[in-house]
């Protein structure tokens, strides 16, 4: 069986590092601040927002949680974003996705101050990732995937990484991140998607296979070569009458059969999921450091 890559353990290591840095910032009179904005009452989004707010408070950060009605207009949301852009106590802003239908998400992302865009979706931050400018912000889930590989001792440099999925949330930024000419990257990256031909043939050539395709247990043993490392970004609910909740969580990888072939694999839950919030906290501290230094200059 494959070695389990424990995302919770790696996240705890990151929090230990962050606590030390937060204490140092506070000793200088600065408390990193994160604002999370939720529009509507999507249950999954509410759960994510609560988890982010709780972690902020556990770490001793200044946390602002704005919960706006589902009927909030685009104009109203833009006004709240602009208030947060101007607030010197807020170093980082995250608008929870997806918003209600009346909100144009792309417009909201572009309205964010890119220096506070810790989700890394503002066009300026996307461009900085593409050119390798380390002052930009990388989306949290791709950043978490990279950190899991590094902490697990997986050799990324020179490896063939196949990414299943081309979203702006995971696939595209992850490919750009792992191609960077720097430590923890330097990989050869292939991005595959629903229109890709010879999918099984190409995934079987991967040293590292990252599944972010949004389809429950899509990746089977036939997609994976013996000894590959598998990172499962997916989180899907499937019906399970035996479970008291009526469902269970599975990834984009058929775990049992793939784990029998892989050398290392992330579980769902407990793999990539905990890393996303950990890297959000890390990006928040980075935003605080950069803005504090800019004010000093």
Residue, then its C-alpha position, 0 to 999 in steps of 0.5 A: x500500500x502507498x504511504x499516506x500523505x497526511x495533510x493535517x500533520x503538515x498543516x499543523x507544522x505550518x501553523x507552528x511556524x506561523x505562530x512564531x511569525x505572528x508573535x514577532x509581528x505583534x511584538x512590533x505592534x502589527x496584527x495581521x488581519x483577514x476579512x472573509x466575505x460571504x454572500x448568501x447561505x450556501x451551506x458548504x460556503x458557510x462551513x468553509x467561512x466558519x473554519x477560516x474564521x476559527x483558524x484566524x482566532x486560534x492563531x490570534x489574527x484580526x478576523x472580520x467575517x462579513x455575512x451578507x444576504x443572498x439578495x445583496x447587489x453587485x453595487x453593494x458588494x463592491x462598496x463593501x470590498x472597497x471599504x476593506x481595500x481602504x481599511x489599514x487593519x485588513x491585510x487580506x481579503x477573501x470573497x467566498x466562491x461561488x456568489x449568488x447568480x446576480x454577482x459577477x465574480x470576475x468583476x469582484x475579483x478585479x475590484x480587490x486590491x491585488x496586494x490583499x488578494x490572498x486567493x491569488x485570483x486577481x489578474x495582477x497576481x495571475x500575471x506575477x505567477x506566470x512571470x515568477x514574481x514572488x511578491x504575488x499571491x498563489x491560490x491556496x490549494x495549488x500552494x498546498x499541493x506543492x507544500x505537501x509534495x515538498x514536505x513528503x520528500x517527493x522529488x519534483x525537479x525534473x519529474x513529469x507531473x500530470x494535472x487533471x483539470x484546467x480550472x483557474x482555482x487549481x489546474x492552471x495555477x498549479x501547472x504554472x507553480x510547478x514549472x517555476x525555475x526554483x526550488x520545489x518546482x522545475x517539473x515538466x507539466x502536462x495539463x489534461x482536461x475533458x477534451x484531452x485525447x489518450x488520457x489514460x496513456x498520458x496519466x500512466x506516464x506521470x511521476x506525479x499525478x494530481x487529480x482536480x477534475x471534479x468527478x468522484x473517483x474518476x481516477x482508477x488503477x488503470x490511470x496510474x503507473x506503479x510507484x507514482x505519487x498521487x495528489x487528490x484535490x477532489x472532494x465529492x459527496x456520494x450517497x451512503x445509506x450506511x452513514x448517519x449523514x446519508x453520504x460520505x466524502x470521496x475524492x477524484x481518485x478511487x482510493x483503494x485501488x489506486x493506493x495499491x499501485x501508488x508509492x504515496x497518496x493523499x486521503x480524502x478527507x485529511x489530505x489537500x483540504x487542511x492545506x488550503x486553509x493553512x496556505x490562506x493563513x500563510x498568504x495572510x501573513x505574507x500580505x501583512x509583511x509586504x504591506x507593513x514593509x511598504x508603509x515603512x518605506 
